[in-house]
Amino acid sequence: LQVWKNSSRYNAEISFHKFPVDAALRAKWLTKIRRDKFTPTVNTRVCGRRFQPGDFAVTAGGLRRLQSGAIPLLFSWNEYTLPTPRQNVWERLTYLQ
């Protein structure tokens, strides 16, 4: 299983999601992440960057929750690339000078 090095501690836009309890939906997740012979544990998570933006709902408290039935689809083998991160203020100032 690929280990992603993202952290929600430093980036509020990143969220991690447990595997679904529903066996059929769990099987779809395992197929989409290409882990057919992998058995997720209670601690296994999938990074929220692997889901489409429309797969999320934001709670009144500001938490990102997956919509029911959401499936991770955004992977390199689907020809998906993560957007280039925005430069921080110091990088932009250096670029302008």
MOPAC internal coordinates of N, CA, C and O (Angstrom, degrees):
PM7 1SCF
backbone

  N    0.0000 0     0.00 0     0.00 0    0    0    0
  C    1.4621 1     0.00 0     0.00 0    1    0    0
  C    1.5169 1   108.85 1     0.00 0    2    1    0
  O    1.2310 1   120.82 1   -47.47 1    3    2    1
  N    1.3049 1   116.04 1   132.53 1    3    2    1
  C    1.4621 1   120.97 1   179.58 1    5    3    2
  C    1.5211 1   109.09 1   -68.53 1    6    5    3
  O    1.2310 1   121.02 1   -42.71 1    7    6    5
  N    1.3103 1   115.66 1   137.29 1    7    6    5
  C    1.4572 1   120.58 1   177.07 1    9    7    6
  C    1.5182 1   107.58 1   -99.59 1   10    9    7
  O    1.2310 1   120.80 1   -61.23 1   11   10    9
  N    1.3211 1   116.07 1   118.77 1   11   10    9
  C    1.4587 1   120.46 1   177.97 1   13   11   10
  C    1.5072 1   108.68 1   -88.67 1   14   13   11
  O    1.2310 1   120.73 1   -39.12 1   15   14   13
  N    1.3063 1   116.22 1   140.88 1   15   14   13
  C    1.4561 1   120.71 1  -175.60 1   17   15   14
  C    1.5152 1   111.63 1  -104.60 1   18   17   15
  O    1.2310 1   120.59 1  -143.47 1   19   18   17
  N    1.3119 1   116.47 1    36.53 1   19   18   17
  C    1.4573 1   120.95 1   176.20 1   21   19   18
  C    1.5194 1   109.32 1   -91.50 1   22   21   19
  O    1.2310 1   121.01 1   -24.11 1   23   22   21
  N    1.3016 1   115.67 1   155.89 1   23   22   21
  C    1.4563 1   120.16 1   178.36 1   25   23   22
  C    1.5130 1   109.64 1  -139.74 1   26   25   23
  O    1.2310 1   120.68 1   -52.52 1   27   26   25
  N    1.3248 1   116.31 1   127.48 1   27   26   25
  C    1.4647 1   120.11 1   177.49 1   29   27   26
  C    1.5230 1   110.53 1   -77.14 1   30   29   27
  O    1.2310 1   120.48 1   169.15 1   31   30   29
  N    1.3172 1   116.69 1   -10.85 1   31   30   29
  C    1.4640 1   120.45 1   178.89 1   33   31   30
  C    1.5244 1   111.05 1   -65.23 1   34   33   31
  O    1.2310 1   120.51 1   143.98 1   35   34   33
  N    1.3288 1   116.64 1   -36.02 1   35   34   33
  C    1.4568 1   120.95 1  -175.98 1   37   35   34
  C    1.5263 1   113.68 1  -107.06 1   38   37   35
  O    1.2310 1   120.31 1   174.22 1   39   38   37
  N    1.3154 1   117.00 1    -5.78 1   39   38   37
  C    1.4588 1   120.53 1  -177.94 1   41   39   38
  C    1.5241 1   108.93 1  -142.00 1   42   41   39
  O    1.2310 1   120.43 1   -73.01 1   43   42   41
  N    1.3185 1   116.79 1   106.99 1   43   42   41
  C    1.4661 1   121.78 1  -176.80 1   45   43   42
  C    1.5243 1   112.22 1   -67.23 1   46   45   43
  O    1.2310 1   119.77 1   163.65 1   47   46   45
  N    1.3310 1   118.04 1   -16.35 1   47   46   45
  C    1.4589 1   120.76 1  -179.80 1   49   47   46
  C    1.5219 1   112.41 1   -80.56 1   50   49   47
  O    1.2310 1   120.35 1   169.67 1   51   50   49
  N    1.3212 1   116.94 1   -10.33 1   51   50   49
  C    1.4599 1   120.72 1  -179.63 1   53   51   50
  C    1.5231 1   108.60 1   -99.45 1   54   53   51
  O    1.2310 1   121.35 1   -46.94 1   55   54   53
  N    1.3210 1   115.02 1   133.06 1   55   54   53
  C    1.4591 1   120.56 1   177.36 1   57   55   54
  C    1.5243 1   108.04 1  -134.67 1   58   57   55
  O    1.2310 1   120.45 1   -22.42 1   59   58   57
  N    1.3112 1   116.74 1   157.58 1   59   58   57
  C    1.4548 1   122.08 1  -179.79 1   61   59   58
  C    1.5167 1   108.55 1  -124.90 1   62   61   59
  O    1.2310 1   120.93 1   -38.75 1   63   62   61
  N    1.3377 1   115.82 1   141.25 1   63   62   61
  C    1.4545 1   120.05 1  -169.56 1   65   63   62
  C    1.5225 1   111.60 1  -130.06 1   66   65   63
  O    1.2310 1   121.32 1   -45.11 1   67   66   65
  N    1.3421 1   115.08 1   134.89 1   67   66   65
  C    1.4592 1   122.29 1   178.04 1   69   67   66
  C    1.5185 1   110.32 1   -68.97 1   70   69   67
  O    1.2310 1   121.23 1   -24.80 1   71   70   69
  N    1.3100 1   115.25 1   155.20 1   71   70   69
  C    1.4554 1   120.17 1   174.13 1   73   71   70
  C    1.5217 1   109.29 1   -68.60 1   74   73   71
  O    1.2310 1   120.34 1   -34.28 1   75   74   73
  N    1.3344 1   116.96 1   145.72 1   75   74   73
  C    1.4610 1   119.63 1  -179.00 1   77   75   74
  C    1.5274 1   112.28 1   -67.36 1   78   77   75
  O    1.2310 1   121.00 1   -27.42 1   79   78   77
  N    1.3153 1   115.69 1   152.58 1   79   78   77
  C    1.4639 1   122.01 1   177.38 1   81   79   78
  C    1.5299 1   109.91 1   -75.89 1   82   81   79
  O    1.2310 1   120.26 1   143.39 1   83   82   81
  N    1.3275 1   117.11 1   -36.61 1   83   82   81
  C    1.4634 1   122.37 1   179.98 1   85   83   82
  C    1.5318 1   109.77 1   -59.25 1   86   85   83
  O    1.2310 1   120.42 1   -57.04 1   87   86   85
  N    1.3370 1   116.81 1   122.96 1   87   86   85
  C    1.4635 1   121.90 1  -174.55 1   89   87   86
  C    1.5294 1   112.80 1   -61.61 1   90   89   87
  O    1.2310 1   119.87 1   139.61 1   91   90   89
  N    1.3209 1   117.85 1   -40.39 1   91   90   89
  C    1.4668 1   120.57 1  -178.76 1   93   91   90
  C    1.5292 1   111.04 1   -66.47 1   94   93   91
  O    1.2310 1   120.44 1   136.30 1   95   94   93
  N    1.3237 1   116.77 1   -43.70 1   95   94   93
  C    1.4671 1   120.45 1   179.32 1   97   95   94
  C    1.5270 1   110.87 1   -68.66 1   98   97   95
  O    1.2310 1   120.40 1   141.50 1   99   98   97
  N    1.3277 1   116.83 1   -38.50 1   99   98   97
  C    1.4699 1   121.21 1   176.98 1  101   99   98
  C    1.5291 1   110.14 1   -60.29 1  102  101   99
  O    1.2310 1   120.54 1   137.47 1  103  102  101
  N    1.3282 1   116.57 1   -42.53 1  103  102  101
  C    1.4709 1   120.97 1   179.07 1  105  103  102
  C    1.5267 1   110.74 1   -62.55 1  106  105  103
  O    1.2310 1   119.85 1   140.98 1  107  106  105
  N    1.3234 1   117.89 1   -39.02 1  107  106  105
  C    1.4702 1   121.03 1   176.82 1  109  107  106
  C    1.5197 1   110.78 1   -63.50 1  110  109  107
  O    1.2310 1   120.31 1   137.76 1  111  110  109
  N    1.3393 1   117.02 1   -42.24 1  111  110  109
  C    1.4671 1   120.61 1   177.77 1  113  111  110
  C    1.5248 1   109.96 1   -59.53 1  114  113  111
  O    1.2310 1   120.60 1   132.09 1  115  114  113
  N    1.3438 1   116.46 1   -47.91 1  115  114  113
  C    1.4638 1   120.46 1  -178.04 1  117  115  114
  C    1.5244 1   111.42 1   -61.82 1  118  117  115
  O    1.2310 1   120.36 1   142.39 1  119  118  117
  N    1.3195 1   116.91 1   -37.61 1  119  118  117
  C    1.4634 1   120.70 1   177.45 1  121  119  118
  C    1.5217 1   110.54 1   -66.20 1  122  121  119
  O    1.2310 1   120.25 1   134.14 1  123  122  121
  N    1.3190 1   117.12 1   -45.86 1  123  122  121
  C    1.4661 1   121.13 1  -176.49 1  125  123  122
  C    1.5238 1   112.78 1   -68.03 1  126  125  123
  O    1.2310 1   120.27 1   147.71 1  127  126  125
  N    1.3375 1   117.08 1   -32.29 1  127  126  125
  C    1.4669 1   118.40 1   178.43 1  129  127  126
  C    1.5290 1   111.46 1   -90.31 1  130  129  127
  O    1.2310 1   121.28 1  -175.17 1  131  130  129
  N    1.3311 1   115.15 1     4.83 1  131  130  129
  C    1.4641 1   122.56 1   177.67 1  133  131  130
  C    1.5214 1   112.46 1    59.15 1  134  133  131
  O    1.2310 1   121.30 1  -129.61 1  135  134  133
  N    1.3165 1   115.12 1    50.39 1  135  134  133
  C    1.4556 1   121.53 1   177.82 1  137  135  134
  C    1.5289 1   109.14 1  -131.60 1  138  137  135
  O    1.2310 1   120.71 1  -116.70 1  139  138  137
  N    1.3410 1   116.24 1    63.30 1  139  138  137
  C    1.4572 1   121.22 1  -174.95 1  141  139  138
  C    1.5280 1   113.48 1   -62.94 1  142  141  139
  O    1.2310 1   119.94 1   142.12 1  143  142  141
  N    1.3223 1   117.73 1   -37.88 1  143  142  141
  C    1.4655 1   120.80 1  -176.61 1  145  143  142
  C    1.5239 1   111.95 1  -103.44 1  146  145  143
  O    1.2310 1   120.74 1  -158.80 1  147  146  145
  N    1.2972 1   116.19 1    21.20 1  147  146  145
  C    1.4636 1   122.30 1  -179.74 1  149  147  146
  C    1.5220 1   108.71 1   -99.25 1  150  149  147
  O    1.2310 1   120.57 1   -43.25 1  151  150  149
  N    1.3205 1   116.52 1   136.75 1  151  150  149
  C    1.4575 1   120.85 1   176.62 1  153  151  150
  C    1.5198 1   107.96 1  -111.63 1  154  153  151
  O    1.2310 1   119.86 1   -71.21 1  155  154  153
  N    1.3293 1   117.87 1   108.79 1  155  154  153
  C    1.4631 1   119.76 1   179.65 1  157  155  154
  C    1.5232 1   111.19 1   -68.28 1  158  157  155
  O    1.2310 1   121.20 1   -32.51 1  159  158  157
  N    1.3151 1   115.30 1   147.49 1  159  158  157
  C    1.4637 1   121.50 1   176.55 1  161  159  158
  C    1.5259 1   108.80 1  -101.52 1  162  161  159
  O    1.2310 1   120.69 1     0.81 1  163  162  161
  N    1.3238 1   116.29 1  -179.19 1  163  162  161
  C    1.4692 1   119.81 1   177.74 1  165  163  162
  C    1.5246 1   110.91 1   -66.64 1  166  165  163
  O    1.2310 1   120.09 1   162.07 1  167  166  165
  N    1.3255 1   117.42 1   -17.93 1  167  166  165
  C    1.4622 1   121.62 1  -179.17 1  169  167  166
  C    1.5262 1   113.66 1   -96.28 1  170  169  167
  O    1.2310 1   119.36 1   174.81 1  171  170  169
  N    1.3207 1   118.84 1    -5.19 1  171  170  169
  C    1.4587 1   122.46 1  -177.95 1  173  171  170
  C    1.5220 1   110.12 1   -75.14 1  174  173  171
  O    1.2310 1   120.86 1   -45.53 1  175  174  173
  N    1.3225 1   115.96 1   134.47 1  175  174  173
  C    1.4626 1   121.92 1  -179.89 1  177  175  174
  C    1.5276 1   110.02 1  -132.49 1  178  177  175
  O    1.2310 1   121.21 1   -22.41 1  179  178  177
  N    1.3239 1   115.30 1   157.59 1  179  178  177
  C    1.4608 1   122.36 1   172.97 1  181  179  178
  C    1.5208 1   106.76 1  -117.22 1  182  181  179
  O    1.2310 1   120.97 1   -46.36 1  183  182  181
  N    1.3221 1   115.76 1   133.64 1  183  182  181
  C    1.4616 1   121.38 1  -179.61 1  185  183  182
  C    1.5265 1   110.07 1   -64.65 1  186  185  183
  O    1.2310 1   120.85 1   -41.95 1  187  186  185
  N    1.3214 1   115.99 1   138.05 1  187  186  185
  C    1.4553 1   121.97 1   179.83 1  189  187  186
  C    1.5175 1   113.93 1   -62.92 1  190  189  187
  O    1.2310 1   119.92 1   162.12 1  191  190  189
  N    1.3344 1   117.75 1   -17.88 1  191  190  189
  C    1.4691 1   120.57 1   178.92 1  193  191  190
  C    1.5265 1   111.64 1   -70.20 1  194  193  191
  O    1.2310 1   119.98 1   170.46 1  195  194  193
  N    1.3124 1   117.65 1    -9.54 1  195  194  193
  C    1.4650 1   122.22 1   179.71 1  197  195  194
  C    1.5269 1   112.26 1   -89.38 1  198  197  195
  O    1.2310 1   120.16 1   178.48 1  199  198  197
  N    1.3255 1   117.29 1    -1.52 1  199  198  197
  C    1.4617 1   122.55 1   179.64 1  201  199  198
  C    1.5234 1   109.87 1  -108.61 1  202  201  199
  O    1.2310 1   120.70 1   -26.04 1  203  202  201
  N    1.3141 1   116.26 1   153.96 1  203  202  201
  C    1.4574 1   121.04 1   177.57 1  205  203  202
  C    1.5219 1   109.76 1   -72.91 1  206  205  203
  O    1.2310 1   119.74 1   -30.27 1  207  206  205
  N    1.3378 1   118.09 1   149.73 1  207  206  205
  C    1.4731 1   120.81 1  -178.47 1  209  207  206
  C    1.5284 1   113.74 1   -54.35 1  210  209  207
  O    1.2310 1   119.73 1   145.91 1  211  210  209
  N    1.3213 1   118.11 1   -34.09 1  211  210  209
  C    1.4564 1   121.55 1   179.92 1  213  211  210
  C    1.5184 1   114.32 1   -74.20 1  214  213  211
  O    1.2310 1   120.12 1   174.88 1  215  214  213
  N    1.3336 1   117.37 1    -5.12 1  215  214  213
  C    1.4652 1   121.42 1   179.75 1  217  215  214
  C    1.5228 1   112.94 1   -81.06 1  218  217  215
  O    1.2310 1   120.13 1   177.12 1  219  218  217
  N    1.3297 1   117.35 1    -2.88 1  219  218  217
  C    1.4589 1   120.98 1  -174.92 1  221  219  218
  C    1.5157 1   112.51 1  -111.49 1  222  221  219
  O    1.2310 1   121.86 1   -29.74 1  223  222  221
  N    1.3202 1   114.04 1   150.26 1  223  222  221
  C    1.4667 1   122.16 1   169.35 1  225  223  222
  C    1.5222 1   105.60 1  -125.52 1  226  225  223
  O    1.2310 1   120.22 1   -37.07 1  227  226  225
  N    1.3163 1   117.19 1   142.93 1  227  226  225
  C    1.4649 1   121.34 1   179.28 1  229  227  226
  C    1.5250 1   107.73 1  -103.40 1  230  229  227
  O    1.2310 1   120.84 1   -52.09 1  231  230  229
  N    1.3341 1   116.01 1   127.91 1  231  230  229
  C    1.4584 1   120.93 1  -179.73 1  233  231  230
  C    1.5215 1   110.07 1   -75.15 1  234  233  231
  O    1.2310 1   120.77 1   -10.47 1  235  234  233
  N    1.3265 1   116.14 1   169.53 1  235  234  233
  C    1.4668 1   120.93 1   177.88 1  237  235  234
  C    1.5285 1   110.82 1   -59.82 1  238  237  235
  O    1.2310 1   120.36 1   151.10 1  239  238  237
  N    1.3338 1   116.91 1   -28.90 1  239  238  237
  C    1.4577 1   121.47 1   178.80 1  241  239  238
  C    1.5159 1   113.62 1   -84.49 1  242  241  239
  O    1.2310 1   120.10 1  -179.57 1  243  242  241
  N    1.3421 1   117.42 1     0.43 1  243  242  241
  C    1.4556 1   121.00 1   177.12 1  245  243  242
  C    1.5172 1   115.25 1    91.38 1  246  245  243
  O    1.2310 1   119.59 1  -173.43 1  247  246  245
  N    1.3386 1   118.39 1     6.57 1  247  246  245
  C    1.4594 1   120.82 1   179.00 1  249  247  246
  C    1.5205 1   110.57 1   -82.47 1  250  249  247
  O    1.2310 1   121.05 1   -38.67 1  251  250  249
  N    1.3295 1   115.60 1   141.33 1  251  250  249
  C    1.4651 1   120.70 1   175.97 1  253  251  250
  C    1.5192 1   108.38 1   -87.81 1  254  253  251
  O    1.2310 1   120.57 1   -57.15 1  255  254  253
  N    1.3160 1   116.52 1   122.85 1  255  254  253
  C    1.4638 1   122.57 1   177.99 1  257  255  254
  C    1.5214 1   108.60 1  -119.18 1  258  257  255
  O    1.2310 1   121.01 1   -36.87 1  259  258  257
  N    1.3271 1   115.67 1   143.13 1  259  258  257
  C    1.4570 1   119.29 1   176.26 1  261  259  258
  C    1.5196 1   109.91 1   -73.31 1  262  261  259
  O    1.2310 1   121.02 1   -39.14 1  263  262  261
  N    1.3190 1   115.65 1   140.86 1  263  262  261
  C    1.4585 1   120.92 1   173.34 1  265  263  262
  C    1.5303 1   108.04 1   -68.75 1  266  265  263
  O    1.2310 1   120.40 1   -27.63 1  267  266  265
  N    1.3033 1   116.84 1   152.37 1  267  266  265
  C    1.4541 1   121.88 1   176.91 1  269  267  266
  C    1.5262 1   109.55 1   -60.20 1  270  269  267
  O    1.2310 1   120.51 1   -49.38 1  271  270  269
  N    1.3196 1   116.63 1   130.62 1  271  270  269
  C    1.4603 1   120.99 1   177.99 1  273  271  270
  C    1.5178 1   115.56 1    87.66 1  274  273  271
  O    1.2310 1   119.64 1  -178.71 1  275  274  273
  N    1.3322 1   118.29 1     1.29 1  275  274  273
  C    1.4698 1   121.12 1   179.49 1  277  275  274
  C    1.5306 1   110.13 1   -65.00 1  278  277  275
  O    1.2310 1   121.13 1   -37.04 1  279  278  277
  N    1.3280 1   115.44 1   142.96 1  279  278  277
  C    1.4637 1   121.75 1  -179.02 1  281  279  278
  C    1.5283 1   108.40 1  -129.40 1  282  281  279
  O    1.2310 1   119.67 1   -45.89 1  283  282  281
  N    1.3479 1   118.24 1   134.11 1  283  282  281
  C    1.4695 1   119.84 1   177.64 1  285  283  282
  C    1.5296 1   110.38 1   -68.16 1  286  285  283
  O    1.2310 1   120.72 1   -54.78 1  287  286  285
  N    1.3273 1   116.22 1   125.22 1  287  286  285
  C    1.4643 1   121.22 1  -175.82 1  289  287  286
  C    1.5209 1   114.13 1  -126.62 1  290  289  287
  O    1.2310 1   119.50 1   163.19 1  291  290  289
  N    1.3133 1   118.55 1   -16.81 1  291  290  289
  C    1.4641 1   121.52 1  -169.18 1  293  291  290
  C    1.5300 1   111.26 1   -92.93 1  294  293  291
  O    1.2310 1   121.09 1   -86.65 1  295  294  293
  N    1.3348 1   115.52 1    93.35 1  295  294  293
  C    1.4601 1   122.31 1  -178.90 1  297  295  294
  C    1.5226 1   109.62 1  -134.16 1  298  297  295
  O    1.2310 1   120.59 1   -18.35 1  299  298  297
  N    1.3289 1   116.48 1   161.65 1  299  298  297
  C    1.4649 1   120.85 1  -178.19 1  301  299  298
  C    1.5242 1   111.79 1   -62.06 1  302  301  299
  O    1.2310 1   119.40 1   147.06 1  303  302  301
  N    1.3396 1   118.74 1   -32.94 1  303  302  301
  C    1.4579 1   120.00 1   179.83 1  305  303  302
  C    1.5262 1   112.25 1   -72.10 1  306  305  303
  O    1.2310 1   120.08 1   170.32 1  307  306  305
  N    1.3312 1   117.45 1    -9.68 1  307  306  305
  C    1.4651 1   122.02 1   172.01 1  309  307  306
  C    1.5273 1   110.26 1   -96.99 1  310  309  307
  O    1.2310 1   120.88 1  -166.07 1  311  310  309
  N    1.3421 1   115.92 1    13.93 1  311  310  309
  C    1.4650 1   123.22 1  -177.11 1  313  311  310
  C    1.5240 1   112.18 1    62.07 1  314  313  311
  O    1.2310 1   120.88 1  -147.81 1  315  314  313
  N    1.3187 1   115.93 1    32.19 1  315  314  313
  C    1.4597 1   121.16 1   177.06 1  317  315  314
  C    1.5215 1   108.54 1  -100.13 1  318  317  315
  O    1.2310 1   120.66 1   -45.28 1  319  318  317
  N    1.3155 1   116.34 1   134.72 1  319  318  317
  C    1.4590 1   120.96 1   173.74 1  321  319  318
  C    1.5162 1   108.35 1  -123.83 1  322  321  319
  O    1.2310 1   120.99 1   -36.68 1  323  322  321
  N    1.3067 1   115.72 1   143.32 1  323  322  321
  C    1.4584 1   120.26 1   178.33 1  325  323  322
  C    1.5161 1   109.41 1   -69.44 1  326  325  323
  O    1.2310 1   119.83 1   -36.42 1  327  326  325
  N    1.3287 1   117.93 1   143.58 1  327  326  325
  C    1.4586 1   119.89 1   178.06 1  329  327  326
  C    1.5259 1   111.09 1   -61.81 1  330  329  327
  O    1.2310 1   121.07 1   -31.60 1  331  330  329
  N    1.3207 1   115.55 1   148.40 1  331  330  329
  C    1.4572 1   120.51 1   177.55 1  333  331  330
  C    1.5205 1   108.92 1   -63.96 1  334  333  331
  O    1.2310 1   120.08 1   -49.40 1  335  334  333
  N    1.3426 1   117.45 1   130.60 1  335  334  333
  C    1.4618 1   118.64 1  -179.87 1  337  335  334
  C    1.5233 1   111.76 1   -62.47 1  338  337  335
  O    1.2310 1   120.79 1   -33.88 1  339  338  337
  N    1.2905 1   116.10 1   146.12 1  339  338  337
  C    1.4564 1   121.65 1   178.66 1  341  339  338
  C    1.5245 1   109.36 1   -70.01 1  342  341  339
  O    1.2310 1   120.68 1   -39.43 1  343  342  341
  N    1.3265 1   116.30 1   140.57 1  343  342  341
  C    1.4627 1   120.17 1   178.21 1  345  343  342
  C    1.5211 1   109.55 1   -67.17 1  346  345  343
  O    1.2310 1   121.36 1   -35.23 1  347  346  345
  N    1.3408 1   115.01 1   144.77 1  347  346  345
  C    1.4594 1   117.42 1   175.46 1  349  347  346
  C    1.5268 1   109.39 1   -77.31 1  350  349  347
  O    1.2310 1   120.27 1    -8.10 1  351  350  349
  N    1.3050 1   117.09 1   171.90 1  351  350  349
  C    1.4634 1   121.83 1  -173.59 1  353  351  350
  C    1.5261 1   112.02 1   -58.78 1  354  353  351
  O    1.2310 1   119.74 1   143.07 1  355  354  353
  N    1.3295 1   118.10 1   -36.93 1  355  354  353
  C    1.4653 1   120.70 1  -178.64 1  357  355  354
  C    1.5190 1   110.79 1   -69.89 1  358  357  355
  O    1.2310 1   120.07 1   141.82 1  359  358  357
  N    1.3166 1   117.47 1   -38.18 1  359  358  357
  C    1.4624 1   120.23 1   177.28 1  361  359  358
  C    1.5282 1   111.03 1   -66.55 1  362  361  359
  O    1.2310 1   120.06 1   141.83 1  363  362  361
  N    1.3278 1   117.49 1   -38.17 1  363  362  361
  C    1.4638 1   120.51 1   178.70 1  365  363  362
  C    1.5187 1   111.07 1   -67.11 1  366  365  363
  O    1.2310 1   119.95 1   139.62 1  367  366  365
  N    1.3286 1   117.70 1   -40.38 1  367  366  365
  C    1.4625 1   120.85 1   179.17 1  369  367  366
  C    1.5228 1   110.89 1   -64.51 1  370  369  367
  O    1.2310 1   120.33 1   138.82 1  371  370  369
  N    1.3217 1   116.97 1   -41.18 1  371  370  369
  C    1.4572 1   121.30 1   178.35 1  373  371  370
  C    1.5235 1   109.98 1   -63.26 1  374  373  371
  O    1.2310 1   120.51 1   139.02 1  375  374  373
  N    1.3237 1   116.62 1   -40.98 1  375  374  373
  C    1.4593 1   121.71 1  -179.96 1  377  375  374
  C    1.5291 1   111.19 1   -63.91 1  378  377  375
  O    1.2310 1   119.96 1   142.14 1  379  378  377
  N    1.3251 1   117.68 1   -37.86 1  379  378  377
  C    1.4609 1   121.98 1  -177.66 1  381  379  378
  C    1.5259 1   112.80 1   -73.93 1  382  381  379
  O    1.2310 1   120.00 1   157.15 1  383  382  381
  N    1.3131 1   117.61 1   -22.85 1  383  382  381
  C    1.4661 1   120.38 1  -176.25 1  385  383  382
  C    1.4896 1   113.12 1   -81.43 1  386  385  383
  O    1.2310 1   120.10 1   180.00 1  387  386  385

